[in-house]
Amino acid sequence: MPSRKDTDASANVPSFYGAELRYKREAAGLTLEQLADGSFRGVPFLSQIERGERRMPLDLARHVDEKLGTDGFFGRRCEDARKAKQSGHAEYFADVAEMEPYAETIEEWAPMLVPGLLQTAAYARALTRAAMPRALDGEVETKVSARMARARLFESETPPEYWVIADESLIRRRVLAPEPMAEQLEHIARVVRATRSVFQIVPETAAAHPFMMGMAKVMTFTDAPPVVYTESLHSGQLIDYPALVKDYRRSYDLLRAAALSPEASLAVIDAAAEDFRNGMARN
């Protein structure tokens, strides 16, 4: 049996409290199963928290405090962990941003917008401005910087295997002026080729297919169950219920069949970028 890898408590706030949770649990002589008993959370979720990969939600913090007799310690501190390193992300997306670097695979369906991991700063800035027209420049730049930082996961020794399926309208939509829009499309192609990722396009001529409504992101992990993230305007939901995750993954597999091949998809992106540069992009 491989030796246990202890959490680096100095890495960030979630890691600190994850290490503290493991210390308190083991000092109390409890297994993860025993600590999870009576809560609304499962053992994999608790394990991810102990490794500093996920933040502790308030309901679990209160349960842990009662079970371990820690006098409200985790309840008082879970808000600190919630805010750690996520100042540039929406609260509902914070868990996803924490989990992405630990994922083995990330599969996204992008029906309307370029996924955050593939956005240029100009594209991210335009989206942020559209969503927050009255925001101060500093607030906008904080969010743009946070989005750009997420893409650093591609620079790790073992980056996630990345697969994106996008609707063709996404590459035609004029979010930016022609020149920066061409740069955005060229950036997508460059990242996909450099990271050996997969990018597929569902053509505008495609018939009805799964995921016609809303975006979805599926993440798998080497030592934790898969999760699905869905998002709508001003809200998002992280789903870890196994049966529902299975349904989403099955729908994603069906969506692959409706999309163009990776090679054909990149050719479409290259052509669209050239059209933007030559002022020939379709409305």
C-alpha positions in Angstrom: 0.0 0.0 0.0 1.5 3.4 -1.0 2.4 5.7 1.8 0.0 8.6 2.5 0.9 12.0 1.1 0.4 14.6 3.7 -1.2 17.9 2.7 1.1 20.9 2.6 -0.6 23.1 5.1 1.4 26.1 4.0 0.2 26.0 0.4 -3.0 28.0 0.9 -5.9 28.5 3.3 -7.9 25.4 2.2 -4.8 23.3 2.6 -4.2 24.6 6.1 -7.7 23.8 7.3 -7.7 20.5 5.4 -4.5 19.4 7.2 -6.0 20.6 10.5 -9.2 18.6 9.8 -7.2 15.4 9.3 -5.1 16.1 12.4 -8.2 16.6 14.6 -10.0 13.6 13.0 -7.1 11.2 13.6 -6.6 12.6 17.1 -10.2 11.7 17.8 -9.7 8.2 16.5 -12.3 8.6 13.7 -12.2 7.3 10.2 -13.5 9.4 7.3 -16.5 7.2 7.2 -17.3 7.8 10.9 -16.8 11.5 10.5 -19.0 11.7 7.4 -21.8 9.7 9.2 -24.7 12.0 9.9 -23.7 14.7 7.4 -25.0 15.4 3.9 -21.5 14.8 2.5 -19.7 11.7 1.3 -16.3 10.3 2.1 -14.7 11.4 -1.2 -15.8 15.0 -0.5 -14.3 14.9 3.0 -11.1 13.4 1.6 -10.8 16.2 -1.0 -11.2 18.8 1.8 -8.4 17.1 3.9 -6.1 17.3 0.8 -6.9 21.0 0.4 -8.6 20.5 -2.9 -12.0 21.7 -1.9 -13.3 24.3 0.5 -15.4 23.2 3.5 -19.0 24.3 3.3 -20.7 25.8 6.3 -23.1 22.9 6.9 -20.1 20.4 7.0 -18.1 22.7 9.2 -20.8 22.8 11.8 -21.1 19.0 11.6 -17.4 18.5 12.0 -17.2 20.9 15.0 -20.0 19.0 16.7 -18.5 15.6 15.9 -14.9 16.5 16.9 -15.8 18.8 19.7 -13.7 21.7 18.2 -15.8 24.5 19.7 -16.9 26.1 16.4 -13.3 26.2 15.0 -14.2 25.1 11.5 -17.5 27.0 11.5 -15.7 30.2 12.2 -12.9 29.6 9.7 -14.7 28.1 6.7 -15.5 31.6 5.4 -11.7 32.3 5.4 -11.2 29.2 3.3 -14.0 30.2 1.0 -12.4 33.5 0.1 -8.8 32.1 -0.2 -7.2 32.8 -3.6 -10.6 33.3 -5.2 -11.0 37.1 -5.1 -11.3 37.3 -8.9 -13.9 34.5 -9.3 -17.6 34.5 -8.7 -18.5 32.7 -5.4 -20.4 30.0 -7.2 -17.3 29.2 -9.4 -14.8 29.1 -6.6 -14.9 25.3 -6.0 -14.4 24.7 -9.8 -11.4 27.0 -9.9 -9.8 25.1 -7.0 -10.5 21.7 -8.5 -9.4 22.3 -12.1 -5.6 21.9 -11.5 -6.2 18.5 -9.8 -8.4 17.1 -12.6 -7.2 14.2 -14.7 -9.6 15.2 -17.5 -11.7 18.3 -18.2 -14.5 18.1 -20.8 -16.5 21.2 -21.7 -19.5 21.9 -23.8 -19.5 25.6 -24.8 -22.7 26.6 -26.6 -22.2 30.4 -26.7 -18.8 31.6 -25.3 -15.2 30.5 -25.5 -14.3 28.5 -22.3 -12.4 30.5 -19.7 -9.3 28.2 -20.1 -9.0 29.3 -23.8 -9.9 33.0 -23.5 -7.5 35.8 -24.3 -7.4 38.8 -21.9 -9.2 40.9 -24.5 -12.0 38.4 -24.8 -12.3 38.0 -21.0 -12.3 41.7 -20.5 -15.1 42.2 -23.1 -17.3 39.5 -21.4 -16.6 41.0 -17.9 -17.5 44.5 -19.2 -20.7 43.2 -20.7 -21.7 41.4 -17.5 -20.6 44.3 -15.2 -21.0 47.5 -17.2 -20.7 49.8 -14.1 -17.7 48.0 -12.6 -14.5 49.9 -11.8 -11.5 49.2 -14.0 -9.6 47.6 -11.1 -12.5 45.2 -10.4 -12.6 44.2 -14.1 -8.9 43.7 -14.3 -8.9 41.5 -11.1 -11.4 39.2 -12.7 -9.5 39.1 -16.0 -6.3 38.3 -14.2 -8.0 35.5 -12.3 -9.3 34.0 -15.5 -5.9 34.2 -17.2 -4.2 32.5 -14.2 -6.5 29.5 -14.5 -4.8 28.6 -17.8 -1.5 28.1 -16.0 -2.7 24.5 -15.3 -1.5 23.7 -18.8 2.1 24.5 -17.7 2.1 21.8 -14.9 4.0 18.6 -15.2 0.8 16.6 -15.6 -1.9 18.9 -17.0 -5.4 17.6 -17.3 -6.5 16.1 -20.6 -8.6 18.8 -22.1 -11.6 18.3 -24.5 -13.9 21.0 -25.7 -17.0 20.8 -27.8 -18.3 24.1 -29.0 -21.2 25.3 -31.1 -20.1 26.9 -34.4 -21.9 30.1 -33.6 -19.3 30.7 -30.9 -16.5 31.3 -33.4 -18.8 33.5 -35.5 -20.0 35.8 -32.8 -18.4 39.2 -32.9 -17.5 39.6 -29.2 -14.5 41.7 -30.3 -13.4 43.8 -33.2 -12.2 41.8 -36.2 -8.4 41.9 -35.3 -8.7 40.8 -31.6 -11.4 38.3 -32.6 -8.9 36.7 -35.0 -6.3 36.7 -32.2 -8.8 34.9 -30.0 -9.5 32.2 -32.5 -5.8 31.8 -33.3 -5.2 31.5 -29.5 -7.6 28.6 -29.3 -5.9 26.8 -32.1 -2.5 27.4 -30.7 -3.3 26.2 -27.2 -5.2 23.1 -28.5 -2.2 22.1 -30.7 0.4 22.9 -28.1 -1.3 20.9 -25.3 -2.5 18.1 -27.5 -6.0 19.0 -26.4 -9.2 18.2 -28.4 -11.5 20.8 -29.8 -14.6 19.9 -31.8 -17.3 22.1 -33.3 -20.9 21.2 -33.6 -21.8 22.7 -37.0 -24.7 25.1 -37.4 -26.3 22.6 -39.7 -26.5 19.9 -37.0 -29.9 18.6 -36.0 -31.1 18.3 -32.5 -28.5 17.0 -30.1 -27.9 16.6 -26.3 -26.9 19.7 -24.4 -28.9 22.1 -26.6 -29.5 24.2 -23.5 -26.8 25.4 -21.2 -23.0 24.9 -20.8 -21.5 22.0 -18.9 -18.1 21.0 -17.6 -17.2 17.4 -16.6 -14.1 16.8 -14.5 -12.6 13.4 -13.5 -9.9 12.8 -10.9 -7.4 10.0 -10.2 -8.4 9.6 -6.6 -11.9 11.1 -6.3 -15.3 10.7 -8.1 -16.1 12.8 -11.2 -18.2 16.0 -10.9 -20.2 18.1 -13.3 -20.4 21.9 -13.3 -23.3 23.7 -15.0 -23.8 27.4 -15.2 -26.4 30.0 -16.1 -26.6 33.8 -15.7 -25.3 34.8 -12.2 -25.3 31.2 -10.9 -23.6 27.9 -11.2 -24.0 24.4 -9.7 -21.5 21.7 -8.9 -23.0 18.2 -9.2 -21.4 15.2 -7.6 -24.5 12.8 -7.4 -23.2 9.7 -9.2 -26.3 8.9 -11.2 -26.7 12.4 -12.4 -23.0 12.7 -13.3 -23.3 9.5 -15.3 -26.2 11.0 -17.2 -24.2 14.1 -18.1 -21.2 12.0 -19.2 -23.5 9.9 -21.4 -24.9 13.0 -23.0 -21.4 14.4 -23.6 -20.4 11.2 -25.4 -23.5 11.5 -27.6 -22.5 15.1 -28.3 -19.1 14.0 -29.6 -20.9 12.1 -32.3 -22.8 15.2 -33.5 -19.5 17.2 -33.8 -17.0 17.6 -36.6 -13.7 15.7 -36.2 -10.9 17.5 -34.3 -9.0 18.1 -37.5 -12.0 19.5 -39.4 -12.8 21.6 -36.4 -9.4 23.2 -36.2 -9.6 23.9 -40.0 -12.9 25.8 -39.4 -11.3 27.8 -36.6 -8.3 28.7 -38.8 -10.6 29.7 -41.7 -12.7 31.8 -39.3 -9.7 33.6 -37.9 -8.5 34.4 -41.5 -11.9 35.7 -42.3 -11.9 38.1 -39.4 -8.4 39.3 -40.4 -9.6 39.9 -43.9 -12.9 41.5 -42.9 -14.9 38.7 -44.4 -16.4 37.2 -41.2 -20.1 36.3 -41.4 -22.6 38.2 -39.3 
